[in-house]
Amino acid sequence: MALTGAVGNLFAVAEKYPELRAVESFKLLQEQLTSTENRIAFARQHYNETVRQLNTSIAEFPRNILAGMFGFTAAPMFAGEAGDRANVQTSF
């Protein structure tokens, strides 16, 4: 389930129902979802930056010799699966 799709869908539903946007708990839900989405994006960016640093470190001389001796290999970058970006259906 893609959080980005859920947030976008939630905002689209809110546009159709103005009385829903006025409810304080709905506003709080929107803020929490947006905040969660931002934290996930930051964590994904931090992970990928750390993996990039690791991969660069173990590829440079003389670290590449030690990395090979101790079995260190390049780590994969985070990439979501194709289905993760599909739109999520939300109903209220």
PDB file of N, CA, C and O in Angstrom:
ATOM      1  N   MET A   1       0.847  -1.179   0.000  1.00  0.00           N
ATOM      2  CA  MET A   1       0.000   0.000   0.000  1.00  0.00           C
ATOM      3  C   MET A   1       0.888   1.237   0.000  1.00  0.00           C
ATOM      4  O   MET A   1       1.713   1.422   0.895  1.00  0.00           O
ATOM      5  N   ALA A   2       0.713   2.067  -0.997  1.00  0.00           N
ATOM      6  CA  ALA A   2       1.534   3.261  -1.109  1.00  0.00           C
ATOM      7  C   ALA A   2       0.903   4.392  -0.307  1.00  0.00           C
ATOM      8  O   ALA A   2      -0.252   4.762  -0.515  1.00  0.00           O
ATOM      9  N   LEU A   3       1.685   4.920   0.600  1.00  0.00           N
ATOM     10  CA  LEU A   3       1.181   5.999   1.441  1.00  0.00           C
ATOM     11  C   LEU A   3       0.933   7.254   0.623  1.00  0.00           C
ATOM     12  O   LEU A   3      -0.014   7.994   0.889  1.00  0.00           O
ATOM     13  N   THR A   4       1.773   7.497  -0.366  1.00  0.00           N
ATOM     14  CA  THR A   4       1.594   8.673  -1.215  1.00  0.00           C
ATOM     15  C   THR A   4       0.245   8.622  -1.917  1.00  0.00           C
ATOM     16  O   THR A   4      -0.466   9.625  -1.980  1.00  0.00           O
ATOM     17  N   GLY A   5      -0.108   7.458  -2.441  1.00  0.00           N
ATOM     18  CA  GLY A   5      -1.403   7.302  -3.105  1.00  0.00           C
ATOM     19  C   GLY A   5      -2.556   7.467  -2.138  1.00  0.00           C
ATOM     20  O   GLY A   5      -3.593   8.031  -2.487  1.00  0.00           O
ATOM     21  N   ALA A   6      -2.377   6.979  -0.927  1.00  0.00           N
ATOM     22  CA  ALA A   6      -3.433   7.085   0.079  1.00  0.00           C
ATOM     23  C   ALA A   6      -3.673   8.536   0.461  1.00  0.00           C
ATOM     24  O   ALA A   6      -4.819   8.966   0.589  1.00  0.00           O
ATOM     25  N   VAL A   7      -2.608   9.284   0.641  1.00  0.00           N
ATOM     26  CA  VAL A   7      -2.748  10.699   1.006  1.00  0.00           C
ATOM     27  C   VAL A   7      -3.403  11.474  -0.123  1.00  0.00           C
ATOM     28  O   VAL A   7      -4.297  12.284   0.121  1.00  0.00           O
ATOM     29  N   GLY A   8      -2.973  11.238  -1.352  1.00  0.00           N
ATOM     30  CA  GLY A   8      -3.570  11.921  -2.494  1.00  0.00           C
ATOM     31  C   GLY A   8      -5.035  11.597  -2.647  1.00  0.00           C
ATOM     32  O   GLY A   8      -5.849  12.474  -2.934  1.00  0.00           O
ATOM     33  N   ASN A   9      -5.374  10.316  -2.453  1.00  0.00           N
ATOM     34  CA  ASN A   9      -6.761   9.892  -2.542  1.00  0.00           C
ATOM     35  C   ASN A   9      -7.586  10.504  -1.415  1.00  0.00           C
ATOM     36  O   ASN A   9      -8.732  10.899  -1.626  1.00  0.00           O
ATOM     37  N   LEU A  10      -7.010  10.583  -0.231  1.00  0.00           N
ATOM     38  CA  LEU A  10      -7.700  11.165   0.912  1.00  0.00           C
ATOM     39  C   LEU A  10      -8.011  12.635   0.659  1.00  0.00           C
ATOM     40  O   LEU A  10      -9.106  13.102   0.973  1.00  0.00           O
ATOM     41  N   PHE A  11      -7.059  13.361   0.098  1.00  0.00           N
ATOM     42  CA  PHE A  11      -7.281  14.774  -0.207  1.00  0.00           C
ATOM     43  C   PHE A  11      -8.340  14.939  -1.292  1.00  0.00           C
ATOM     44  O   PHE A  11      -9.123  15.889  -1.261  1.00  0.00           O
ATOM     45  N   ALA A  12      -8.364  14.020  -2.247  1.00  0.00           N
ATOM     46  CA  ALA A  12      -9.382  14.081  -3.300  1.00  0.00           C
ATOM     47  C   ALA A  12     -10.771  13.854  -2.716  1.00  0.00           C
ATOM     48  O   ALA A  12     -11.723  14.529  -3.107  1.00  0.00           O
ATOM     49  N   VAL A  13     -10.895  12.921  -1.794  1.00  0.00           N
ATOM     50  CA  VAL A  13     -12.188  12.671  -1.132  1.00  0.00           C
ATOM     51  C   VAL A  13     -12.611  13.898  -0.342  1.00  0.00           C
ATOM     52  O   VAL A  13     -13.788  14.258  -0.325  1.00  0.00           O
ATOM     53  N   ALA A  14     -11.651  14.539   0.312  1.00  0.00           N
ATOM     54  CA  ALA A  14     -11.959  15.734   1.111  1.00  0.00           C
ATOM     55  C   ALA A  14     -12.480  16.864   0.232  1.00  0.00           C
ATOM     56  O   ALA A  14     -13.319  17.650   0.672  1.00  0.00           O
ATOM     57  N   GLU A  15     -12.001  16.954  -0.986  1.00  0.00           N
ATOM     58  CA  GLU A  15     -12.477  17.992  -1.899  1.00  0.00           C
ATOM     59  C   GLU A  15     -13.942  17.781  -2.268  1.00  0.00           C
ATOM     60  O   GLU A  15     -14.675  18.746  -2.483  1.00  0.00           O
ATOM     61  N   LYS A  16     -14.368  16.528  -2.343  1.00  0.00           N
ATOM     62  CA  LYS A  16     -15.757  16.229  -2.700  1.00  0.00           C
ATOM     63  C   LYS A  16     -16.719  16.501  -1.551  1.00  0.00           C
ATOM     64  O   LYS A  16     -17.901  16.766  -1.768  1.00  0.00           O
ATOM     65  N   TYR A  17     -16.202  16.435  -0.329  1.00  0.00           N
ATOM     66  CA  TYR A  17     -17.062  16.592   0.851  1.00  0.00           C
ATOM     67  C   TYR A  17     -16.518  17.718   1.732  1.00  0.00           C
ATOM     68  O   TYR A  17     -15.728  17.463   2.641  1.00  0.00           O
ATOM     69  N   PRO A  18     -16.929  18.949   1.474  1.00  0.00           N
ATOM     70  CA  PRO A  18     -16.410  20.091   2.247  1.00  0.00           C
ATOM     71  C   PRO A  18     -16.700  19.986   3.743  1.00  0.00           C
ATOM     72  O   PRO A  18     -15.914  20.463   4.562  1.00  0.00           O
ATOM     73  N   GLU A  19     -17.825  19.362   4.104  1.00  0.00           N
ATOM     74  CA  GLU A  19     -18.142  19.243   5.530  1.00  0.00           C
ATOM     75  C   GLU A  19     -17.148  18.312   6.233  1.00  0.00           C
ATOM     76  O   GLU A  19     -16.921  18.438   7.436  1.00  0.00           O
ATOM     77  N   LEU A  20     -16.563  17.387   5.488  1.00  0.00           N
ATOM     78  CA  LEU A  20     -15.566  16.482   6.050  1.00  0.00           C
ATOM     79  C   LEU A  20     -14.276  17.238   6.363  1.00  0.00           C
ATOM     80  O   LEU A  20     -13.617  16.968   7.367  1.00  0.00           O
ATOM     81  N   ARG A  21     -13.923  18.184   5.498  1.00  0.00           N
ATOM     82  CA  ARG A  21     -12.701  18.962   5.725  1.00  0.00           C
ATOM     83  C   ARG A  21     -12.805  19.814   6.975  1.00  0.00           C
ATOM     84  O   ARG A  21     -11.784  20.152   7.574  1.00  0.00           O
ATOM     85  N   ALA A  22     -14.011  20.167   7.381  1.00  0.00           N
ATOM     86  CA  ALA A  22     -14.199  21.020   8.548  1.00  0.00           C
ATOM     87  C   ALA A  22     -14.056  20.261   9.855  1.00  0.00           C
ATOM     88  O   ALA A  22     -13.870  20.882  10.901  1.00  0.00           O
ATOM     89  N   VAL A  23     -14.136  18.953   9.830  1.00  0.00           N
ATOM     90  CA  VAL A  23     -14.045  18.151  11.053  1.00  0.00           C
ATOM     91  C   VAL A  23     -12.598  18.147  11.540  1.00  0.00           C
ATOM     92  O   VAL A  23     -11.677  17.846  10.780  1.00  0.00           O
ATOM     93  N   GLU A  24     -12.410  18.481  12.798  1.00  0.00           N
ATOM     94  CA  GLU A  24     -11.064  18.608  13.360  1.00  0.00           C
ATOM     95  C   GLU A  24     -10.292  17.289  13.327  1.00  0.00           C
ATOM     96  O   GLU A  24      -9.090  17.291  13.062  1.00  0.00           O
ATOM     97  N   SER A  25     -10.953  16.177  13.588  1.00  0.00           N
ATOM     98  CA  SER A  25     -10.251  14.889  13.571  1.00  0.00           C
ATOM     99  C   SER A  25      -9.778  14.530  12.159  1.00  0.00           C
ATOM    100  O   SER A  25      -8.748  13.875  12.001  1.00  0.00           O
ATOM    101  N   PHE A  26     -10.524  14.953  11.134  1.00  0.00           N
ATOM    102  CA  PHE A  26     -10.104  14.710   9.765  1.00  0.00           C
ATOM    103  C   PHE A  26      -8.873  15.548   9.429  1.00  0.00           C
ATOM    104  O   PHE A  26      -7.962  15.074   8.751  1.00  0.00           O
ATOM    105  N   LYS A  27      -8.848  16.796   9.903  1.00  0.00           N
ATOM    106  CA  LYS A  27      -7.683  17.646   9.696  1.00  0.00           C
ATOM    107  C   LYS A  27      -6.454  17.025  10.359  1.00  0.00           C
ATOM    108  O   LYS A  27      -5.361  17.032   9.792  1.00  0.00           O
ATOM    109  N   LEU A  28      -6.643  16.495  11.550  1.00  0.00           N
ATOM    110  CA  LEU A  28      -5.553  15.849  12.266  1.00  0.00           C
ATOM    111  C   LEU A  28      -5.057  14.622  11.505  1.00  0.00           C
ATOM    112  O   LEU A  28      -3.853  14.384  11.421  1.00  0.00           O
ATOM    113  N   LEU A  29      -5.986  13.847  10.954  1.00  0.00           N
ATOM    114  CA  LEU A  29      -5.614  12.671  10.162  1.00  0.00           C
ATOM    115  C   LEU A  29      -4.789  13.075   8.951  1.00  0.00           C
ATOM    116  O   LEU A  29      -3.783  12.436   8.644  1.00  0.00           O
ATOM    117  N   GLN A  30      -5.204  14.126   8.264  1.00  0.00           N
ATOM    118  CA  GLN A  30      -4.449  14.610   7.110  1.00  0.00           C
ATOM    119  C   GLN A  30      -3.029  15.015   7.506  1.00  0.00           C
ATOM    120  O   GLN A  30      -2.067  14.682   6.814  1.00  0.00           O
ATOM    121  N   GLU A  31      -2.906  15.727   8.613  1.00  0.00           N
ATOM    122  CA  GLU A  31      -1.588  16.160   9.072  1.00  0.00           C
ATOM    123  C   GLU A  31      -0.714  14.969   9.452  1.00  0.00           C
ATOM    124  O   GLU A  31       0.477  14.947   9.143  1.00  0.00           O
ATOM    125  N   GLN A  32      -1.301  13.985  10.117  1.00  0.00           N
ATOM    126  CA  GLN A  32      -0.535  12.812  10.528  1.00  0.00           C
ATOM    127  C   GLN A  32      -0.077  11.998   9.323  1.00  0.00           C
ATOM    128  O   GLN A  32       1.055  11.514   9.296  1.00  0.00           O
ATOM    129  N   LEU A  33      -0.944  11.844   8.331  1.00  0.00           N
ATOM    130  CA  LEU A  33      -0.563  11.100   7.136  1.00  0.00           C
ATOM    131  C   LEU A  33       0.549  11.811   6.372  1.00  0.00           C
ATOM    132  O   LEU A  33       1.494  11.175   5.905  1.00  0.00           O
ATOM    133  N   THR A  34       0.434  13.109   6.249  1.00  0.00           N
ATOM    134  CA  THR A  34       1.462  13.876   5.563  1.00  0.00           C
ATOM    135  C   THR A  34       2.783  13.798   6.317  1.00  0.00           C
ATOM    136  O   THR A  34       3.840  13.639   5.706  1.00  0.00           O
ATOM    137  N   SER A  35       2.729  13.908   7.632  1.00  0.00           N
ATOM    138  CA  SER A  35       3.930  13.807   8.456  1.00  0.00           C
ATOM    139  C   SER A  35       4.575  12.425   8.335  1.00  0.00           C
ATOM    140  O   SER A  35       5.796  12.313   8.230  1.00  0.00           O
ATOM    141  N   THR A  36       3.754  11.380   8.349  1.00  0.00           N
ATOM    142  CA  THR A  36       4.264  10.016   8.210  1.00  0.00           C
ATOM    143  C   THR A  36       4.912   9.820   6.849  1.00  0.00           C
ATOM    144  O   THR A  36       5.976   9.213   6.739  1.00  0.00           O
ATOM    145  N   GLU A  37       4.269  10.335   5.823  1.00  0.00           N
ATOM    146  CA  GLU A  37       4.822  10.241   4.474  1.00  0.00           C
ATOM    147  C   GLU A  37       6.184  10.929   4.392  1.00  0.00           C
ATOM    148  O   GLU A  37       7.106  10.411   3.761  1.00  0.00           O
ATOM    149  N   ASN A  38       6.311  12.081   5.022  1.00  0.00           N
ATOM    150  CA  ASN A  38       7.578  12.813   5.021  1.00  0.00           C
ATOM    151  C   ASN A  38       8.662  12.062   5.784  1.00  0.00           C
ATOM    152  O   ASN A  38       9.814  12.031   5.351  1.00  0.00           O
ATOM    153  N   ARG A  39       8.304  11.455   6.918  1.00  0.00           N
ATOM    154  CA  ARG A  39       9.285  10.690   7.693  1.00  0.00           C
ATOM    155  C   ARG A  39       9.762   9.469   6.919  1.00  0.00           C
ATOM    156  O   ARG A  39      10.945   9.133   6.959  1.00  0.00           O
ATOM    157  N   ILE A  40       8.861   8.812   6.222  1.00  0.00           N
ATOM    158  CA  ILE A  40       9.239   7.643   5.416  1.00  0.00           C
ATOM    159  C   ILE A  40      10.174   8.064   4.290  1.00  0.00           C
ATOM    160  O   ILE A  40      11.167   7.388   4.021  1.00  0.00           O
ATOM    161  N   ALA A  41       9.863   9.174   3.633  1.00  0.00           N
ATOM    162  CA  ALA A  41      10.721   9.667   2.550  1.00  0.00           C
ATOM    163  C   ALA A  41      12.110  10.017   3.083  1.00  0.00           C
ATOM    164  O   ALA A  41      13.116   9.722   2.438  1.00  0.00           O
ATOM    165  N   PHE A  42      12.166  10.646   4.259  1.00  0.00           N
ATOM    166  CA  PHE A  42      13.464  10.988   4.854  1.00  0.00           C
ATOM    167  C   PHE A  42      14.242   9.728   5.199  1.00  0.00           C
ATOM    168  O   PHE A  42      15.444   9.661   4.941  1.00  0.00           O
ATOM    169  N   ALA A  43      13.583   8.724   5.778  1.00  0.00           N
ATOM    170  CA  ALA A  43      14.259   7.479   6.142  1.00  0.00           C
ATOM    171  C   ALA A  43      14.782   6.763   4.900  1.00  0.00           C
ATOM    172  O   ALA A  43      15.895   6.236   4.914  1.00  0.00           O
ATOM    173  N   ARG A  44      14.001   6.740   3.837  1.00  0.00           N
ATOM    174  CA  ARG A  44      14.435   6.117   2.580  1.00  0.00           C
ATOM    175  C   ARG A  44      15.651   6.858   2.024  1.00  0.00           C
ATOM    176  O   ARG A  44      16.601   6.220   1.568  1.00  0.00           O
ATOM    177  N   GLN A  45      15.639   8.176   2.053  1.00  0.00           N
ATOM    178  CA  GLN A  45      16.754   8.975   1.570  1.00  0.00           C
ATOM    179  C   GLN A  45      17.998   8.730   2.429  1.00  0.00           C
ATOM    180  O   GLN A  45      19.099   8.594   1.895  1.00  0.00           O
ATOM    181  N   HIS A  46      17.834   8.672   3.743  1.00  0.00           N
ATOM    182  CA  HIS A  46      18.957   8.424   4.652  1.00  0.00           C
ATOM    183  C   HIS A  46      19.551   7.041   4.404  1.00  0.00           C
ATOM    184  O   HIS A  46      20.772   6.891   4.366  1.00  0.00           O
ATOM    185  N   TYR A  47      18.707   6.040   4.237  1.00  0.00           N
ATOM    186  CA  TYR A  47      19.175   4.679   3.966  1.00  0.00           C
ATOM    187  C   TYR A  47      19.986   4.643   2.676  1.00  0.00           C
ATOM    188  O   TYR A  47      21.086   4.092   2.646  1.00  0.00           O
ATOM    189  N   ASN A  48      19.445   5.229   1.612  1.00  0.00           N
ATOM    190  CA  ASN A  48      20.137   5.208   0.325  1.00  0.00           C
ATOM    191  C   ASN A  48      21.470   5.959   0.381  1.00  0.00           C
ATOM    192  O   ASN A  48      22.439   5.545  -0.255  1.00  0.00           O
ATOM    193  N   GLU A  49      21.524   7.050   1.129  1.00  0.00           N
ATOM    194  CA  GLU A  49      22.779   7.787   1.278  1.00  0.00           C
ATOM    195  C   GLU A  49      23.807   6.950   2.044  1.00  0.00           C
ATOM    196  O   GLU A  49      24.986   6.937   1.690  1.00  0.00           O
ATOM    197  N   THR A  50      23.366   6.260   3.082  1.00  0.00           N
ATOM    198  CA  THR A  50      24.262   5.400   3.856  1.00  0.00           C
ATOM    199  C   THR A  50      24.770   4.241   3.003  1.00  0.00           C
ATOM    200  O   THR A  50      25.951   3.898   3.068  1.00  0.00           O
ATOM    201  N   VAL A  51      23.896   3.638   2.209  1.00  0.00           N
ATOM    202  CA  VAL A  51      24.305   2.547   1.309  1.00  0.00           C
ATOM    203  C   VAL A  51      25.297   3.061   0.276  1.00  0.00           C
ATOM    204  O   VAL A  51      26.272   2.378  -0.037  1.00  0.00           O
ATOM    205  N   ARG A  52      25.064   4.246  -0.253  1.00  0.00           N
ATOM    206  CA  ARG A  52      25.993   4.826  -1.223  1.00  0.00           C
ATOM    207  C   ARG A  52      27.371   5.014  -0.601  1.00  0.00           C
ATOM    208  O   ARG A  52      28.384   4.712  -1.231  1.00  0.00           O
ATOM    209  N   GLN A  53      27.414   5.514   0.637  1.00  0.00           N
ATOM    210  CA  GLN A  53      28.689   5.707   1.323  1.00  0.00           C
ATOM    211  C   GLN A  53      29.393   4.369   1.559  1.00  0.00           C
ATOM    212  O   GLN A  53      30.602   4.259   1.359  1.00  0.00           O
ATOM    213  N   LEU A  54      28.643   3.360   1.980  1.00  0.00           N
ATOM    214  CA  LEU A  54      29.217   2.032   2.196  1.00  0.00           C
ATOM    215  C   LEU A  54      29.775   1.471   0.898  1.00  0.00           C
ATOM    216  O   LEU A  54      30.916   1.013   0.852  1.00  0.00           O
ATOM    217  N   ASN A  55      28.974   1.506  -0.148  1.00  0.00           N
ATOM    218  CA  ASN A  55      29.406   0.954  -1.434  1.00  0.00           C
ATOM    219  C   ASN A  55      30.646   1.673  -1.970  1.00  0.00           C
ATOM    220  O   ASN A  55      31.534   1.045  -2.547  1.00  0.00           O
ATOM    221  N   THR A  56      30.698   2.980  -1.777  1.00  0.00           N
ATOM    222  CA  THR A  56      31.874   3.739  -2.208  1.00  0.00           C
ATOM    223  C   THR A  56      33.087   3.346  -1.371  1.00  0.00           C
ATOM    224  O   THR A  56      34.180   3.164  -1.906  1.00  0.00           O
ATOM    225  N   SER A  57      32.897   3.216  -0.077  1.00  0.00           N
ATOM    226  CA  SER A  57      34.002   2.872   0.814  1.00  0.00           C
ATOM    227  C   SER A  57      34.606   1.512   0.501  1.00  0.00           C
ATOM    228  O   SER A  57      35.828   1.363   0.487  1.00  0.00           O
ATOM    229  N   ILE A  58      33.764   0.523   0.252  1.00  0.00           N
ATOM    230  CA  ILE A  58      34.312  -0.816   0.025  1.00  0.00           C
ATOM    231  C   ILE A  58      34.851  -0.994  -1.395  1.00  0.00           C
ATOM    232  O   ILE A  58      35.443  -2.026  -1.709  1.00  0.00           O
ATOM    233  N   ALA A  59      34.650   0.004  -2.245  1.00  0.00           N
ATOM    234  CA  ALA A  59      35.183  -0.080  -3.606  1.00  0.00           C
ATOM    235  C   ALA A  59      36.521   0.649  -3.750  1.00  0.00           C
ATOM    236  O   ALA A  59      37.215   0.469  -4.751  1.00  0.00           O
ATOM    237  N   GLU A  60      36.889   1.471  -2.762  1.00  0.00           N
ATOM    238  CA  GLU A  60      38.118   2.256  -2.840  1.00  0.00           C
ATOM    239  C   GLU A  60      39.305   1.492  -2.252  1.00  0.00           C
ATOM    240  O   GLU A  60      39.167   0.724  -1.299  1.00  0.00           O
ATOM    241  N   PHE A  61      40.452   1.723  -2.841  1.00  0.00           N
ATOM    242  CA  PHE A  61      41.682   1.136  -2.325  1.00  0.00           C
ATOM    243  C   PHE A  61      42.111   1.915  -1.094  1.00  0.00           C
ATOM    244  O   PHE A  61      42.021   3.142  -1.137  1.00  0.00           O
ATOM    245  N   PRO A  62      42.551   1.340  -0.043  1.00  0.00           N
ATOM    246  CA  PRO A  62      42.834  -0.061   0.237  1.00  0.00           C
ATOM    247  C   PRO A  62      41.664  -0.781   0.921  1.00  0.00           C
ATOM    248  O   PRO A  62      41.753  -1.962   1.255  1.00  0.00           O
ATOM    249  N   ARG A  63      40.583  -0.050   1.118  1.00  0.00           N
ATOM    250  CA  ARG A  63      39.432  -0.679   1.786  1.00  0.00           C
ATOM    251  C   ARG A  63      38.886  -1.861   1.003  1.00  0.00           C
ATOM    252  O   ARG A  63      38.370  -2.810   1.593  1.00  0.00           O
ATOM    253  N   ASN A  64      38.995  -1.814  -0.329  1.00  0.00           N
ATOM    254  CA  ASN A  64      38.455  -2.911  -1.133  1.00  0.00           C
ATOM    255  C   ASN A  64      39.168  -4.228  -0.828  1.00  0.00           C
ATOM    256  O   ASN A  64      38.560  -5.294  -0.925  1.00  0.00           O
ATOM    257  N   ILE A  65      40.451  -4.166  -0.461  1.00  0.00           N
ATOM    258  CA  ILE A  65      41.178  -5.383  -0.099  1.00  0.00           C
ATOM    259  C   ILE A  65      40.638  -5.953   1.203  1.00  0.00           C
ATOM    260  O   ILE A  65      40.375  -7.151   1.299  1.00  0.00           O
ATOM    261  N   LEU A  66      40.472  -5.098   2.205  1.00  0.00           N
ATOM    262  CA  LEU A  66      39.926  -5.554   3.488  1.00  0.00           C
ATOM    263  C   LEU A  66      38.477  -6.012   3.339  1.00  0.00           C
ATOM    264  O   LEU A  66      38.072  -7.011   3.934  1.00  0.00           O
ATOM    265  N   ALA A  67      37.704  -5.284   2.548  1.00  0.00           N
ATOM    266  CA  ALA A  67      36.300  -5.661   2.349  1.00  0.00           C
ATOM    267  C   ALA A  67      36.212  -7.037   1.710  1.00  0.00           C
ATOM    268  O   ALA A  67      35.367  -7.847   2.091  1.00  0.00           O
ATOM    269  N   GLY A  68      37.075  -7.306   0.745  1.00  0.00           N
ATOM    270  CA  GLY A  68      37.091  -8.622   0.109  1.00  0.00           C
ATOM    271  C   GLY A  68      37.510  -9.717   1.064  1.00  0.00           C
ATOM    272  O   GLY A  68      36.942 -10.808   1.047  1.00  0.00           O
ATOM    273  N   MET A  69      38.505  -9.437   1.903  1.00  0.00           N
ATOM    274  CA  MET A  69      38.985 -10.432   2.866  1.00  0.00           C
ATOM    275  C   MET A  69      37.908 -10.793   3.888  1.00  0.00           C
ATOM    276  O   MET A  69      37.795 -11.949   4.296  1.00  0.00           O
ATOM    277  N   PHE A  70      37.123  -9.805   4.298  1.00  0.00           N
ATOM    278  CA  PHE A  70      36.107 -10.044   5.324  1.00  0.00           C
ATOM    279  C   PHE A  70      34.716 -10.305   4.748  1.00  0.00           C
ATOM    280  O   PHE A  70      33.754 -10.446   5.503  1.00  0.00           O
ATOM    281  N   GLY A  71      34.602 -10.370   3.443  1.00  0.00           N
ATOM    282  CA  GLY A  71      33.340 -10.753   2.815  1.00  0.00           C
ATOM    283  C   GLY A  71      32.301  -9.655   2.679  1.00  0.00           C
ATOM    284  O   GLY A  71      31.116  -9.939   2.500  1.00  0.00           O
ATOM    285  N   PHE A  72      32.733  -8.404   2.764  1.00  0.00           N
ATOM    286  CA  PHE A  72      31.786  -7.307   2.577  1.00  0.00           C
ATOM    287  C   PHE A  72      31.467  -7.174   1.087  1.00  0.00           C
ATOM    288  O   PHE A  72      32.359  -7.243   0.241  1.00  0.00           O
ATOM    289  N   THR A  73      30.206  -6.987   0.785  1.00  0.00           N
ATOM    290  CA  THR A  73      29.784  -6.784  -0.596  1.00  0.00           C
ATOM    291  C   THR A  73      28.906  -5.539  -0.668  1.00  0.00           C
ATOM    292  O   THR A  73      28.439  -5.032   0.352  1.00  0.00           O
ATOM    293  N   ALA A  74      28.693  -5.066  -1.865  1.00  0.00           N
ATOM    294  CA  ALA A  74      27.865  -3.878  -2.066  1.00  0.00           C
ATOM    295  C   ALA A  74      26.428  -4.157  -1.627  1.00  0.00           C
ATOM    296  O   ALA A  74      25.879  -5.225  -1.899  1.00  0.00           O
ATOM    297  N   ALA A  75      25.841  -3.200  -0.956  1.00  0.00           N
ATOM    298  CA  ALA A  75      24.455  -3.318  -0.496  1.00  0.00           C
ATOM    299  C   ALA A  75      23.520  -2.719  -1.547  1.00  0.00           C
ATOM    300  O   ALA A  75      23.897  -1.788  -2.258  1.00  0.00           O
ATOM    301  N   PRO A  76      22.309  -3.251  -1.643  1.00  0.00           N
ATOM    302  CA  PRO A  76      21.367  -2.704  -2.634  1.00  0.00           C
ATOM    303  C   PRO A  76      20.720  -1.410  -2.135  1.00  0.00           C
ATOM    304  O   PRO A  76      20.461  -1.251  -0.942  1.00  0.00           O
ATOM    305  N   MET A  77      20.469  -0.509  -3.051  1.00  0.00           N
ATOM    306  CA  MET A  77      19.726   0.710  -2.732  1.00  0.00           C
ATOM    307  C   MET A  77      18.254   0.338  -2.537  1.00  0.00           C
ATOM    308  O   MET A  77      17.779  -0.662  -3.075  1.00  0.00           O
ATOM    309  N   PHE A  78      17.549   1.152  -1.767  1.00  0.00           N
ATOM    310  CA  PHE A  78      16.127   0.901  -1.586  1.00  0.00           C
ATOM    311  C   PHE A  78      15.380   1.341  -2.829  1.00  0.00           C
ATOM    312  O   PHE A  78      15.545   2.464  -3.304  1.00  0.00           O
ATOM    313  N   ALA A  79      14.567   0.456  -3.343  1.00  0.00           N
ATOM    314  CA  ALA A  79      13.704   0.779  -4.474  1.00  0.00           C
ATOM    315  C   ALA A  79      12.380   0.067  -4.234  1.00  0.00           C
ATOM    316  O   ALA A  79      12.348  -1.148  -4.039  1.00  0.00           O
ATOM    317  N   GLY A  80      11.315   0.808  -4.249  1.00  0.00           N
ATOM    318  CA  GLY A  80       9.997   0.207  -4.048  1.00  0.00           C
ATOM    319  C   GLY A  80       9.618  -0.683  -5.210  1.00  0.00           C
ATOM    320  O   GLY A  80      10.125  -0.533  -6.321  1.00  0.00           O
ATOM    321  N   GLU A  81       8.728  -1.601  -4.941  1.00  0.00           N
ATOM    322  CA  GLU A  81       8.237  -2.482  -5.995  1.00  0.00           C
ATOM    323  C   GLU A  81       7.193  -1.751  -6.830  1.00  0.00           C
ATOM    324  O   GLU A  81       6.645  -0.733  -6.406  1.00  0.00           O
ATOM    325  N   ALA A  82       6.926  -2.275  -8.005  1.00  0.00           N
ATOM    326  CA  ALA A  82       5.997  -1.612  -8.931  1.00  0.00           C
ATOM    327  C   ALA A  82       4.620  -1.426  -8.300  1.00  0.00           C
ATOM    328  O   ALA A  82       4.002  -0.380  -8.494  1.00  0.00           O
ATOM    329  N   GLY A  83       4.132  -2.386  -7.567  1.00  0.00           N
ATOM    330  CA  GLY A  83       2.810  -2.305  -6.959  1.00  0.00           C
ATOM    331  C   GLY A  83       2.715  -1.319  -5.807  1.00  0.00           C
ATOM    332  O   GLY A  83       1.618  -0.927  -5.408  1.00  0.00           O
ATOM    333  N   ASP A  84       3.866  -0.915  -5.271  1.00  0.00           N
ATOM    334  CA  ASP A  84       3.871   0.022  -4.137  1.00  0.00           C
ATOM    335  C   ASP A  84       3.392   1.408  -4.521  1.00  0.00           C
ATOM    336  O   ASP A  84       2.950   2.173  -3.663  1.00  0.00           O
ATOM    337  N   ARG A  85       3.473   1.736  -5.787  1.00  0.00           N
ATOM    338  CA  ARG A  85       3.083   3.079  -6.237  1.00  0.00           C
ATOM    339  C   ARG A  85       1.674   3.129  -6.819  1.00  0.00           C
ATOM    340  O   ARG A  85       1.245   4.168  -7.321  1.00  0.00           O
ATOM    341  N   ALA A  86       0.968   2.034  -6.756  1.00  0.00           N
ATOM    342  CA  ALA A  86      -0.404   2.003  -7.276  1.00  0.00           C
ATOM    343  C   ALA A  86      -1.305   2.852  -6.387  1.00  0.00           C
ATOM    344  O   ALA A  86      -1.074   2.954  -5.182  1.00  0.00           O
ATOM    345  N   ASN A  87      -2.316   3.454  -6.970  1.00  0.00           N
ATOM    346  CA  ASN A  87      -3.269   4.257  -6.199  1.00  0.00           C
ATOM    347  C   ASN A  87      -4.041   3.376  -5.239  1.00  0.00           C
ATOM    348  O   ASN A  87      -4.417   2.252  -5.571  1.00  0.00           O
ATOM    349  N   VAL A  88      -4.269   3.892  -4.061  1.00  0.00           N
ATOM    350  CA  VAL A  88      -4.992   3.183  -3.029  1.00  0.00           C
ATOM    351  C   VAL A  88      -6.410   3.728  -2.960  1.00  0.00           C
ATOM    352  O   VAL A  88      -6.611   4.942  -2.947  1.00  0.00           O
ATOM    353  N   GLN A  89      -7.381   2.845  -2.917  1.00  0.00           N
ATOM    354  CA  GLN A  89      -8.774   3.265  -2.823  1.00  0.00           C
ATOM    355  C   GLN A  89      -9.144   3.506  -1.366  1.00  0.00           C
ATOM    356  O   GLN A  89      -8.926   2.647  -0.511  1.00  0.00           O
ATOM    357  N   THR A  90      -9.698   4.667  -1.091  1.00  0.00           N
ATOM    358  CA  THR A  90     -10.112   5.026   0.262  1.00  0.00           C
ATOM    359  C   THR A  90     -11.583   5.383   0.236  1.00  0.00           C
ATOM    360  O   THR A  90     -12.036   6.129  -0.632  1.00  0.00           O
ATOM    361  N   SER A  91     -12.320   4.855   1.181  1.00  0.00           N
ATOM    362  CA  SER A  91     -13.740   5.209   1.255  1.00  0.00           C
ATOM    363  C   SER A  91     -14.096   5.521   2.697  1.00  0.00           C
ATOM    364  O   SER A  91     -13.537   4.947   3.632  1.00  0.00           O
ATOM    365  N   PHE A  92     -15.037   6.443   2.859  1.00  0.00           N
ATOM    366  CA  PHE A  92     -15.464   6.859   4.191  1.00  0.00           C
ATOM    367  C   PHE A  92     -16.951   6.644   4.336  1.00  0.00           C
ATOM    368  O   PHE A  92     -17.517   6.932   5.390  1.00  0.00           O
TER     369      PHE A  92
END
